Structure formats: C-alpha cells, structure tokens
Amino acid sequence: MTEPHEKHEHHDKHEHHEHHGIEETLRERPGLAAILFDLRSVIGLLFVVYGLVLTVLGLIGETPEELAKAGGLALNLWMGLSMLIVGIIFYVWAFVKPPMPPEPDEMAQIDEGGPMHMGHH
C-alpha cells in the first residue's frame, strides 16, 4: 500500500520541477509587447506595409507606358515583393532572437549613470 503513495510523491516532485522550469523560462523570456515594440518589429512593419502597397500597385496599376520606361520590368511588383520578404525577415529575427531584459549589473550601471559616469549627480 505504500507503493502508490511513493509513486504519487515522485509524480508531485516531477510536476513541481516542470512547473518551476516553466516559471523560470517565462521570467527569462520577454513579453509579446517587448517583441512588438522592438525596433526590428517597427522596421519590419514599415517594410511590410510599403511592400503590400507596391505589390498591389504592381499587380493592378502599371500601365504599358510605365512598363516601357522600366525596360519591361514590373518594378513596383518586384520591389513590393522584395520589401515584403525583408519585412518578414525582420519579424522572424525579432521573434527568434527577442530582446532580453537587462541584467541586474546592467541596471546598476544605468542607475549609477552608465559606463561613462564620472561621479557627478
């Protein structure tokens, strides 16, 4: 009769260890807001928006005269697609390598005035 109790204790310890690991991971990872307001996300958004505009213009708005000026290339379409790809790369970069919060020693440097601080308050 002690066997199920021992298994239950082992199971509880395992769950506690997993729960503790998840809490540490969540504390270490930045929030979605930090990722979305990261400079890479803002730049990526600009590239995606302008890329969509140029892609739509390239698909529906290029006249034969504009194509002739560009040597037969649909420049709006190709630049729009290129900008979409660059914007997506920026977003992937921001999510794969998100901004990390500063370490406690970095925060201490900021509180003291930064690495160039000369002792003046």
Steps between C-alpha positions, in 0.01 A plus 500: 500500500798732531587455134224727359590764757866490392397526136276794586787680679731438204229630264452815713875567504514459123205740453656752738831484311321552165294786642811665644678467163207660318498794744873556446454487123213750514704733720794483259297552182377847409131568456324541169487878553880512527531315171235709322655830610852385418659714227525195270123452518431866422736493202349168388151651518606792281652267242189279499258794463695669220564160341127426492425840345763454229396141433136601452604791277721264302217252453221740405645842425787480254426634158679391183677840496640443851613151404672641191682763713627222728629289214206259517543424871214537746713695748219570747417131515860382544591771752177433691572128521859570603383736774250241624778242527726745688216592738427134572871440565499784756197347676650152504823646638311684777311185604792257470741723693274718717632790703610389846448709811817655641701304755508631860858628457395689185212654694745605773714676236193681368404608853856626558503697177629243253849384410617857423384631837762726654357529851284812450136486613 
